[in-house]
Amino acid sequence: MPVYKIILIIFEVLASIALITVVVLQSGKEEGLGALSGKSGSYMSKSKFGSLDKILSAATKWIALVWVLLTLALSIVH
């Protein structure tokens, strides 16, 4: 097996683990709707950096994109 294929497989496994971790850390949609009950938001939700959910959502999109690209690369190399 060529070295570059082994490296791609290792990166795909790491991306898979990262994607699973980020998805599990996200809060459910039901928890997000609970904020509509009249409670005021925290300082973090009003700051320009955004909440942890926004950061995790963006990380999910980027990690998923990397995972798809690695999968395509592995299918081409195969």
SULPETA-V221518 format. One record per run of one state. SS is the DSSP state (@ for helix, = for strand, . for the rest). FROM is the first residue (numbers start at 1). LEN is the number of residues. If there is no record, write none. Layout:
SS:FROM:LEN / SS:FROM:LEN
This chain:
.:1:2 / @:3:23 / .:26:3 / @:29:9 / .:38:5 / @:43:4 / .:47:5 / @:52:26 / .:78:1
